[in-house]
């Protein structure tokens, strides 16, 4: 009933191929963006911005990058955090060594450097696939973080290896408060998410999905697997690089290799597994789930401990979080491999028929 298509006519091919063909989806996206831009900045607290909303948006952007590579093109990767680190360090060095470099251009430059490195580490995908490719990207994770830690030029020869990120100054306006950083991150993520959605619907996106489903058949019909796979690695790494720069400048405030460890790569992988592989919506749902779960668990454990009169430690909360993560991944792989995005799609299909019987 709520998602009924009756009465919504498409009089042209452009209307039929719109990014949101249903009026309900267009209204829903408009309402979400309006709330995010016009309501949340006035009602959320600084803690909510700094601890939840900003990392949620940044990790959603990184998850979109991984979804482009794994979900749409079918190439496994365990090195997302390493490409985020490249974007952060490249942006820092652009700002440090190029006088007058606009910070948005530095973010884009960091993404381009990450894309170039992504193409380099994507070359093994031309010969290997599956878990072997995952191991190759895992090697990239260790090598890149080690290189950024050991080569002093990247950190401007800092003795500790932890450097303070430059201030975010755009056209003379300094983004230094949590709400200002949130608005900047939200704008960048919204634009890049829309671009990823359109890219997945283009000829490039269809080529990715053809290679994902069966690369031999894709090559038979004229798709070039080498170009398609390397383009997926480049665009995916670009998204991760921009996310890494935002992670350093808008969230951490520092540029340090240890922030982009293997644990972060696995968290991004969990996001697309729980949220839904091969969907932009799944990246946001998975990121929201991963960002909000520790908060809910800590509150639940505290309430449970106070109710039962138990002394709850932080180690218990962290261990419980890891146990829940593992259990949910197994649950989603067994019950619904397509994640939360597929569940939302099922709900929409039922709403089209409600209240009539199926």
C-alpha positions in Angstrom: 0.0 0.0 0.0 2.7 2.5 1.0 5.0 1.5 -1.9 2.2 1.0 -4.4 3.4 2.0 -8.0 -0.2 2.4 -9.3 -0.7 5.9 -10.8 3.0 6.6 -11.2 3.5 6.7 -14.9 6.8 7.1 -16.7 6.5 9.0 -20.0 10.2 8.9 -21.0 13.3 6.7 -20.8 14.9 9.2 -18.5 12.1 8.9 -16.0 12.2 5.1 -16.2 15.9 5.1 -15.5 15.8 7.6 -12.7 18.0 6.9 -9.7 14.8 6.8 -7.5 12.0 5.8 -9.8 9.4 5.6 -7.0 7.9 8.7 -5.5 8.0 7.2 -2.0 11.8 6.7 -2.3 12.3 10.3 -3.5 10.3 11.6 -0.6 12.1 9.3 1.9 15.5 10.4 0.7 14.5 14.1 0.8 13.2 13.7 4.3 16.4 11.9 5.5 18.6 14.6 4.0 16.5 17.4 5.4 16.7 15.9 8.9 20.4 15.3 8.6 21.2 18.8 7.3 18.5 21.0 9.0 17.5 19.2 12.2 20.4 17.1 13.6 22.8 20.1 13.8 20.4 21.8 16.2 19.4 18.9 18.5 22.5 16.7 18.7 25.1 17.1 21.4 28.9 17.6 20.7 29.5 14.1 22.1 27.0 12.6 19.6 28.7 14.4 16.7 32.2 13.5 17.7 31.7 9.9 19.0 28.9 8.6 16.7 27.7 10.7 13.8 31.1 11.7 12.3 32.7 8.2 12.5 29.4 6.7 11.2 29.5 8.8 8.1 33.2 8.4 7.4 33.1 4.6 7.9 30.0 4.5 5.6 32.1 6.2 2.9 34.9 3.6 3.3 32.3 0.8 3.2 30.9 2.2 0.0 34.4 2.0 -1.4 34.8 -1.6 -0.3 31.4 -2.4 -1.7 32.3 -1.1 -5.1 35.2 -3.5 -5.2 33.8 -6.5 -3.4 30.0 -6.1 -3.8 29.8 -4.9 -7.4 33.0 -6.2 -8.9 33.4 -9.4 -6.8 37.1 -8.8 -5.8 37.8 -9.7 -2.2 39.9 -7.1 -0.3 41.2 -6.9 3.3 43.3 -3.8 2.8 40.7 -1.0 3.1 42.3 0.6 6.1 45.6 0.7 4.4 44.2 2.8 1.5 42.5 5.0 4.1 45.9 5.5 5.6 47.4 6.5 2.2 44.6 9.1 1.8 45.3 10.6 5.2 49.1 10.8 4.9 48.9 12.0 1.3 46.5 14.8 2.3 48.7 15.7 5.2 51.8 15.9 2.9 49.9 17.9 0.2 49.0 20.5 2.8 52.5 20.5 4.3 54.6 20.7 1.2 52.4 22.5 -1.4 51.9 26.2 -0.3 48.3 27.4 -0.6 46.9 24.0 -1.3 43.1 24.0 -0.6 42.2 21.3 1.8 39.4 19.9 -0.4 41.9 19.5 -3.2 44.3 17.9 -0.7 41.5 15.4 0.2 40.9 14.7 -3.5 44.7 14.4 -4.1 44.9 11.9 -1.2 42.2 9.9 -2.8 44.0 9.9 -6.2 47.3 8.7 -4.6 45.3 5.9 -2.9 43.7 5.1 -6.3 47.2 4.8 -7.9 48.4 2.5 -5.1 45.1 0.5 -5.4 45.8 -0.1 -9.1 49.3 -1.4 -8.2 48.0 -3.8 -5.6 45.1 -4.7 -7.9 47.3 -6.2 -10.5 47.3 -9.6 -8.8 43.6 -9.7 -9.5 44.4 -10.4 -13.1 45.8 -13.8 -12.3 44.3 -14.8 -8.9 40.9 -14.5 -7.3 39.0 -15.4 -4.2 40.9 -16.1 -1.0 44.2 -15.8 -2.8 43.4 -12.2 -3.8 42.3 -11.5 -0.2 45.7 -12.6 1.0 47.4 -10.3 -1.5 45.4 -7.3 -0.3 46.1 -8.4 3.3 49.8 -8.2 2.4 49.1 -4.7 1.2 47.6 -3.8 4.5 50.7 -4.9 6.4 53.2 -3.4 3.9 51.6 0.0 3.6 51.1 0.5 7.4 54.7 -0.6 8.0 56.0 1.7 5.3 54.1 4.7 6.7 55.5 3.9 10.2 59.2 3.4 9.2 59.7 6.0 6.5 60.1 9.3 8.3 59.3 11.5 5.3 55.7 10.6 5.4 55.2 11.8 9.0 57.6 14.8 8.5 60.2 12.9 10.6 58.1 13.0 13.7 59.7 11.2 16.6 56.5 9.7 17.8 55.0 9.0 14.4 51.8 10.7 15.5 51.3 14.1 13.9 48.6 16.7 14.4 46.4 17.3 11.4 46.2 20.8 9.9 43.1 22.8 10.6 40.2 22.5 8.1 40.1 25.9 6.4 37.9 26.3 3.4 37.8 29.8 1.8 38.9 31.4 5.0 36.3 29.6 7.2 37.7 27.3 9.8 35.8 24.1 10.6 36.8 23.5 14.2 33.6 22.6 16.1 32.0 19.2 16.0 28.9 20.4 14.3 30.9 22.2 11.6 32.9 19.1 10.9 29.7 17.0 10.8 28.2 19.3 8.2 31.4 19.1 6.1 31.6 15.3 6.3 27.9 14.9 5.7 28.1 17.0 2.5 31.1 15.1 1.1 29.6 11.7 2.0 26.2 12.6 0.5 27.8 13.7 -2.8 30.1 10.7 -3.1 27.3 8.3 -2.2 25.1 9.7 -4.9 28.0 9.4 -7.3 28.5 5.8 -6.4 24.8 5.0 -6.8 24.9 6.5 -10.3 28.2 4.8 -11.1 26.7 1.4 -10.2 23.9 2.0 -12.7 26.1 3.1 -15.5 28.0 1.0 -18.1 30.9 0.8 -15.8 28.7 -0.6 -13.0 27.2 -3.2 -15.3 30.6 -4.2 -16.4 31.6 -4.7 -12.8 28.6 -6.9 -12.1 29.2 -9.0 -15.3 32.8 -9.6 -14.2 31.6 -10.5 -10.7 29.0 -13.0 -11.9 31.3 -14.7 -14.5 34.4 -13.0 -15.8 34.9 -15.5 -18.7 31.4 -14.8 -20.0 31.9 -11.1 -19.5 35.1 -11.2 -21.7 33.2 -13.2 -24.3 30.6 -10.4 -24.7 33.3 -7.7 -25.1 34.1 -6.6 -21.6 37.8 -6.2 -20.8 38.4 -7.8 -17.4 41.8 -6.1 -16.8 40.4 -2.6 -17.4 37.3 -3.4 -15.4 39.0 -4.9 -12.4 41.7 -2.2 -12.2 39.1 0.5 -12.5 37.2 -1.0 -9.6 40.4 -1.1 -7.5 41.1 2.6 -8.4 37.6 3.9 -7.6 37.3 1.8 -4.4 40.7 3.0 -3.2 39.8 6.6 -4.1 36.7 6.4 -1.8 38.8 4.8 0.9 41.5 7.4 0.6 39.0 10.3 0.9 37.4 8.5 3.9 40.9 8.1 5.5 41.6 11.8 5.1 38.3 12.7 6.7 38.9 10.1 9.4 42.2 11.9 10.3 41.1 15.5 9.9 37.4 15.5 11.0 37.4 12.7 13.6 40.8 11.9 15.1 42.6 15.2 14.6 45.8 13.3 14.2 47.5 11.4 11.4 49.0 8.1 12.7 49.5 4.7 11.0 48.2 2.7 14.0 44.7 4.2 13.6 44.4 2.3 10.3 45.2 -1.2 11.5 43.9 -4.6 10.4 41.1 -4.3 12.9 39.6 -1.3 11.0 39.8 -3.3 7.7 37.8 -6.1 9.3 35.3 -3.7 10.7 34.7 -2.2 7.3 34.3 -5.7 5.9 31.8 -6.6 8.6 29.8 -3.4 7.7 29.2 -4.6 4.1 28.5 -8.2 5.3 25.9 -7.1 7.8 24.6 -4.1 5.8 24.4 -5.9 2.4 27.0 -6.6 -0.2 26.5 -4.8 -3.5 24.3 -2.0 -2.3 25.0 1.6 -1.3 22.2 1.5 1.2 23.9 -1.6 2.9 27.0 0.4 3.5 25.1 3.0 5.5 23.1 0.4 7.4 26.1 -1.7 8.2 28.1 1.4 9.4 25.2 2.5 11.5 24.9 -1.0 13.0 28.7 -1.1 13.8 28.7 2.4 15.2 25.7 2.1 17.4 26.2 -1.5 18.6 29.0 -0.6 21.1 26.8 2.2 22.6 23.8 -0.1 23.0 26.0 -2.9 24.5 27.6 -0.6 27.0 24.3 0.8 28.1 22.7 -2.7 28.2 25.6 -4.1 30.3 25.5 -1.2 32.7 21.8 -1.5 33.2 22.0 -5.3 33.6 24.9 -5.0 36.0 23.1 -2.4 38.2 19.9 -4.5 38.1 21.7 -7.7 39.2 24.2 -5.8 41.5 27.2 -6.9 39.5 30.4 -4.9 39.0 30.7 -4.5 35.2 34.2 -3.8 33.8 35.1 -2.3 30.4 36.8 -5.5 29.4 33.6 -7.4 29.8 31.8 -4.9 27.5 34.6 -5.1 24.8 34.6 -8.9 24.9 30.8 -9.0 24.7 31.0 -6.6 21.7 33.4 -9.0 19.9 31.2 -12.0 20.7 28.1 -10.2 19.3 30.0 -9.2 16.2 31.0 -12.7 15.5 27.6 -14.1 16.2 25.8 -11.6 14.0 28.1 -12.3 11.1 27.4 -16.0 11.3 23.7 -15.3 11.7 23.6 -13.0 8.6 25.6 -15.4 6.5 23.2 -18.3 7.4 19.8 -16.5 7.6 20.2 -13.6 5.2 23.5 -13.4 3.2 22.4 -10.1 1.6 22.2 -8.3 5.0 20.0 -5.6 6.3 19.5 -4.0 2.8 17.8 -7.2 1.7 15.6 -7.2 4.8 14.5 -3.6 4.0 13.8 -4.7 0.4 11.5 -7.5 1.7 9.7 -5.0 4.0 9.1 -2.7 1.0 7.7 -5.6 -1.0 5.3 -6.5 1.8 4.2 -2.8 2.1 3.3 -2.8 -1.5 0.6 -5.4 -0.8 -0.5 -4.5 2.7 -3.2 -4.8 4.0 -4.2 -7.4 1.4 -3.2 -11.0 1.9 -0.1 -12.2 0.1 
